[in-house]
Amino acid sequence: NNKGVDIVVNPQKEKKLTNMRSSTKDMSIQLVPSRKFNLEFALVFIDDDELVEITPLNIRLRKMQLKEVDRTRTSRKIRSYNE
């Protein structure tokens, strides 16, 4: 995204609809396919809170802390330590 912060998204959860007119509008949304990384590009692309996971078949980017709550706690600890 263009804001420079991570957005928490779970593509397996369905969006809760509060207005019936919205139900047909959201059906046309499709997710963009994932990028194919090579190792060099993945190492350049990662942030301080991410890891490059390498398996025999795939190269993946993932967060060090998988849960949003854990990431928030870790960032608070780092901020309080730096102050």
Rosetta blueprint (number, residue, H / E / L):
1 N L
2 N L
3 K L
4 G L
5 V L
6 D L
7 I L
8 V L
9 V L
10 N L
11 P L
12 Q L
13 K L
14 E L
15 K L
16 K L
17 L L
18 T L
19 N L
20 M L
21 R L
22 S H
23 S H
24 T H
25 K H
26 D H
27 M H
28 S H
29 I L
30 Q L
31 L L
32 V L
33 P L
34 S L
35 R L
36 K L
37 F L
38 N L
39 L H
40 E H
41 F H
42 A H
43 L H
44 V H
45 F H
46 I L
47 D L
48 D L
49 D L
50 E E
51 L E
52 V E
53 E E
54 I E
55 T L
56 P L
57 L L
58 N L
59 I E
60 R E
61 L E
62 R E
63 K E
64 M L
65 Q L
66 L L
67 K L
68 E H
69 V H
70 D H
71 R H
72 T H
73 R H
74 T H
75 S H
76 R H
77 K H
78 I H
79 R H
80 S H
81 Y H
82 N H
83 E L
